[in-house]
Amino acid sequence: MKSSNTVRPLRRLLLAAGLCALAFGPMAAHAAYPDRPITLIVSAAPGGTTDIAARLIAQPLAKALGQSVVVENKPGASGSIAAQAVSRAAPDGYTLLLQYSGYQVITPLITQGLNWDPIKSFAPVANILSAPQVVVVRPTLPIKTMKELVDYAKAHPGELNYASSGNGSLQQVATELLNQMAGIKTTHIPYKGTGPALADLLSGSVDMTITTPPPLLGQIAAGKLQPLAVTGKSRLESLPNVPTAAEAGYPDLLVSSWFAMYAPAGTPKEVIGKLSGEIEKIMKTDEFRKKAAEQGAEADFMGPEQLGKYTQEELVRYKTVVEKAHITAN
């Protein structure tokens, strides 16, 4: 039998080891993140700016983390299908959301009974891209300027229709703002993402849209779409001959989209910090910024704290807009 003098030091040693395990166990586990592939769920169909933002960051992030980052598109229900999937995922950093601002801050304002909350259900990771909108029409219309668009709409009330990526999307909000400011009426045709909306615009099934530059630039260059104005504060380098909405006579048509990454609420801060830190490094590179500019967007990094605050501010801002425009989910 061991003497009490031997047992007591042994107990102390075991107790100390246990406390160390409790203290450093989680840290050690998070330090190993990631040790398997990450799924980045996108709230829109392939071809739109949300999808472009996801794929723009996925490849360099996979390289930085040493694990695959698999992009998975889950379009529909104005971003709710993707948001719900991520909000219900394990908060371990292996299921992430690449969300479009219109879905993150407008969908909750117009949809009753959502089973996800834009603030409570997610942990902000980083904003990836920001982009103004571009007003475009099919080139077969006799419209080359914003004035001609408004004049045509007034002469043909309700006949012009516009495509959006879904009810409550920022595309719808921007167009309804234009309708109110110009005193015109256009008909809304919602789609499940910018890709399908753009396809019908190119085919001539719809007349116009107001959306972000990335999916439009190639079509504009090919003469398949006619740009009228940019809803940013300044002209785009990629569209230097296209005036701002202010230059075209509509200074209050100032609307930009942003595309951000979120994790499920409860994801450890160490994991969020790892992701955010690597994304910030990537976005500071000339290569990333150049690729973003080529898409008509801006590499606009916001860390977790700043993105969380900005999300809340945008919710407040668009609540007023949505109520005035009587925008609903249906």
C-alpha positions in Angstrom: 0.0 0.0 0.0 1.2 3.5 -0.9 1.8 5.8 1.9 -0.4 9.0 2.2 2.8 11.0 1.6 3.0 9.4 -1.9 -0.7 9.6 -2.7 -1.1 13.3 -2.0 1.5 14.5 -4.5 0.1 12.1 -7.1 -3.4 13.5 -6.6 -2.1 17.0 -6.9 -0.3 16.1 -10.1 -3.4 14.5 -11.6 -5.6 17.4 -10.6 -3.2 19.9 -12.1 -3.1 17.9 -15.4 -6.9 17.8 -15.5 -7.1 21.6 -15.0 -4.6 22.1 -17.8 -6.6 19.9 -20.1 -9.7 21.8 -19.3 -8.0 25.1 -19.9 -6.0 24.3 -23.0 -8.2 21.5 -24.5 -10.5 23.8 -26.5 -7.7 26.0 -27.5 -5.7 23.0 -28.8 -8.8 21.7 -30.7 -9.4 25.1 -32.3 -5.7 25.5 -33.2 -6.1 22.4 -35.4 -8.9 24.1 -37.4 -9.6 23.2 -40.1 -8.8 19.5 -40.3 -11.4 18.6 -43.0 -13.1 20.3 -45.9 -15.3 23.4 -45.4 -18.7 23.9 -47.1 -19.4 27.5 -48.2 -23.2 27.7 -48.9 -24.2 30.4 -51.3 -27.7 31.9 -51.2 -28.1 32.4 -54.9 -27.8 30.5 -58.2 -24.6 30.2 -60.1 -23.8 33.3 -62.3 -24.7 36.1 -60.0 -22.5 38.3 -57.9 -23.1 36.3 -54.7 -21.8 33.2 -56.5 -18.9 35.2 -58.0 -17.9 36.5 -54.5 -18.0 33.0 -53.1 -15.8 31.5 -55.8 -13.4 34.5 -55.7 -12.6 33.9 -52.1 -13.0 30.1 -51.9 -9.9 29.1 -53.9 -7.3 31.4 -52.1 -9.0 30.6 -48.7 -8.6 26.9 -49.3 -4.9 27.4 -50.1 -4.4 29.5 -47.0 -6.2 27.0 -44.7 -4.8 23.9 -46.3 -8.3 22.4 -46.7 -10.9 22.4 -49.5 -13.5 25.1 -49.5 -16.5 23.6 -51.4 -19.0 26.1 -52.8 -22.6 24.8 -52.6 -25.4 26.8 -54.2 -28.7 26.8 -52.3 -30.9 29.5 -54.1 -34.5 30.3 -53.3 -36.9 31.9 -50.9 -35.0 35.2 -51.0 -31.9 33.7 -49.3 -33.9 31.8 -46.6 -33.0 28.3 -47.9 -29.3 28.9 -47.5 -29.6 31.0 -44.3 -31.7 28.3 -42.6 -29.3 25.6 -43.6 -26.3 27.4 -42.1 -28.2 28.6 -39.0 -29.0 25.0 -38.2 -25.5 23.7 -38.9 -23.0 22.8 -36.2 -21.2 25.9 -35.0 -17.8 24.5 -35.7 -16.6 26.5 -38.7 -17.2 23.8 -41.3 -20.4 25.2 -42.7 -20.4 28.9 -43.7 -22.8 31.2 -45.5 -21.9 33.6 -48.3 -24.9 36.0 -48.1 -26.1 38.8 -50.3 -27.0 42.0 -48.4 -30.5 42.2 -49.9 -31.3 38.8 -48.4 -29.6 39.4 -45.1 -31.2 42.7 -44.3 -34.3 42.9 -46.4 -35.8 39.4 -46.4 -36.2 39.5 -42.6 -38.2 42.8 -43.0 -40.7 41.5 -45.4 -41.1 37.8 -44.4 -43.3 36.6 -41.5 -42.4 33.6 -39.4 -38.8 33.3 -40.5 -37.0 30.5 -38.7 -33.7 32.4 -38.7 -32.7 35.8 -37.5 -30.1 38.1 -39.3 -28.4 38.9 -36.1 -29.1 36.2 -33.5 -28.6 33.2 -35.9 -25.2 34.1 -37.2 -21.7 35.1 -36.2 -20.2 37.6 -38.6 -16.9 36.6 -40.3 -16.0 39.1 -43.0 -17.4 41.3 -45.8 -15.9 40.2 -49.1 -17.2 42.5 -51.9 -19.2 45.7 -52.2 -20.7 46.9 -55.5 -23.1 49.5 -56.7 -25.9 48.6 -59.0 -26.1 49.3 -62.7 -29.4 50.1 -64.5 -29.6 48.1 -67.7 -32.2 47.5 -70.4 -32.4 45.1 -73.3 -30.9 46.9 -76.4 -34.0 46.4 -78.5 -35.8 49.1 -76.5 -35.5 52.7 -77.8 -33.8 53.6 -74.6 -30.2 54.9 -74.2 -30.4 57.2 -71.1 -32.2 57.4 -67.8 -34.4 60.3 -69.2 -35.4 58.1 -72.1 -36.3 55.3 -69.7 -38.5 57.5 -67.6 -40.1 59.0 -70.7 -40.8 55.6 -72.1 -42.2 54.3 -68.8 -44.5 57.3 -68.6 -45.7 56.8 -72.1 -46.3 53.1 -71.5 -47.4 52.9 -67.8 -47.0 49.4 -66.4 -45.8 47.9 -69.7 -42.1 47.9 -68.8 -41.1 44.9 -66.6 -38.0 44.4 -64.6 -36.2 41.3 -63.4 -34.8 40.7 -59.9 -33.2 37.9 -58.0 -36.3 37.6 -55.8 -39.0 39.3 -53.8 -37.4 41.7 -51.4 -34.0 41.7 -53.2 -32.0 44.9 -53.3 -32.7 44.8 -57.0 -36.4 45.2 -56.3 -35.8 47.8 -53.7 -33.6 49.9 -56.0 -36.1 49.7 -58.9 -39.0 50.6 -56.6 -37.0 53.6 -55.4 -36.6 54.7 -59.0 -40.3 54.2 -59.6 -41.1 56.5 -56.6 -38.6 59.2 -57.5 -39.5 59.3 -61.2 -43.2 58.8 -60.8 -43.3 55.8 -63.0 -44.7 52.3 -62.7 -42.9 49.1 -63.8 -43.8 45.5 -63.3 -41.7 43.2 -61.0 -40.7 39.8 -62.3 -38.8 37.9 -59.5 -36.4 35.0 -60.1 -34.4 32.6 -58.0 -31.1 34.5 -58.3 -29.4 36.9 -60.7 -28.3 34.2 -63.1 -31.8 33.2 -64.2 -33.0 36.8 -64.2 -30.1 37.8 -66.5 -30.8 34.9 -68.8 -34.4 36.0 -69.4 -33.3 39.6 -69.8 -30.8 38.6 -72.5 -33.5 36.5 -74.2 -35.8 39.5 -74.3 -38.4 38.0 -71.9 -38.0 41.0 -69.6 -37.1 44.6 -70.2 -34.7 45.8 -67.5 -32.9 45.1 -64.3 -30.9 47.0 -61.7 -28.2 44.8 -60.3 -24.5 44.6 -59.5 -21.8 44.9 -62.3 -20.1 41.5 -62.2 -22.6 39.4 -64.2 -23.3 42.4 -66.5 -19.9 43.6 -67.8 -19.4 40.9 -70.4 -22.9 41.3 -71.8 -22.5 45.1 -71.9 -19.2 44.8 -73.7 -20.8 42.5 -76.2 -23.6 44.9 -76.9 -26.3 42.6 -75.4 -27.3 45.0 -72.7 -27.6 48.8 -72.7 -26.3 50.4 -69.4 -28.0 53.6 -68.3 -26.6 54.6 -64.9 -24.5 53.4 -61.9 -26.0 53.8 -58.5 -22.7 54.5 -56.7 -21.1 57.7 -55.7 -18.7 57.6 -58.6 -18.4 56.1 -62.0 -16.9 52.6 -62.4 -13.5 52.1 -63.8 -15.0 49.1 -65.8 -17.8 51.4 -67.2 -16.2 54.8 -67.5 -18.7 56.1 -70.0 -21.8 55.2 -67.9 -22.9 58.2 -65.7 -23.8 57.9 -62.1 -27.5 58.1 -61.2 -26.8 61.5 -59.7 -25.3 62.7 -63.0 -28.4 61.3 -64.7 -30.7 63.4 -62.5 -31.4 61.0 -59.6 -29.0 61.7 -56.7 -31.1 59.8 -54.2 -30.8 56.5 -56.2 -27.7 55.6 -54.2 -27.7 51.8 -53.6 -24.8 49.4 -53.1 -24.8 45.7 -52.5 -22.4 43.9 -50.2 -21.5 40.2 -50.0 -20.5 38.8 -46.7 -19.5 35.6 -44.9 -21.3 34.4 -41.8 -20.9 31.3 -39.6 -23.6 29.8 -37.3 -24.1 31.6 -34.0 -22.0 30.0 -31.3 -19.0 29.3 -33.5 -15.9 29.7 -31.4 -14.2 33.1 -31.5 -10.9 31.4 -32.3 -12.4 29.9 -35.5 -14.0 33.2 -36.5 -10.7 34.9 -36.0 -8.8 32.4 -38.0 -11.2 32.7 -41.0 -11.4 36.5 -40.8 -7.6 36.9 -40.5 -6.9 34.7 -43.5 -9.6 36.5 -45.5 -8.2 39.9 -44.7 -4.7 38.8 -45.9 -6.2 37.5 -49.1 -8.2 40.7 -49.7 -5.1 42.9 -49.3 -3.3 41.2 -52.2 -3.1 43.0 -55.5 -4.4 39.9 -57.2 -7.6 39.7 -55.3 -8.3 43.5 -55.6 -7.6 43.3 -59.3 -10.0 40.4 -59.8 -12.7 42.2 -57.8 -12.3 45.4 -59.9 -12.5 43.3 -63.1 -15.9 42.2 -61.9 -17.0 45.8 -61.3 -16.9 45.3 -57.5 -14.6 46.5 -54.7 -12.7 44.4 -52.2 -14.3 45.8 -49.1 -13.1 44.0 -46.0 -15.0 44.3 -42.8 -14.0 42.2 -39.8 -16.5 40.4 -37.5 -17.2 43.4 -35.2 -17.6 45.9 -38.0 -19.7 43.6 -40.1 -22.0 42.9 -37.2 -22.5 46.6 -36.6 -23.0 47.3 -40.3 -25.6 44.5 -40.6 -27.7 46.1 -37.9 -27.4 49.6 -39.4 -28.5 48.3 -42.8 -31.6 46.6 -41.2 -32.6 50.0 -39.8 -32.0 51.8 -43.0 -34.0 49.5 -45.3 -36.9 49.1 -42.9 -38.0 52.7 -43.8 -37.5 52.0 -47.6 -39.4 48.7 -47.5 -42.4 50.3 -45.7 -42.7 53.2 -48.0 -42.5 51.0 -51.1 -44.9 48.4 -49.6 -42.6 45.6 -50.5 -43.8 42.1 -49.4 -42.4 38.6 -49.7 -45.2 37.5 -52.0 
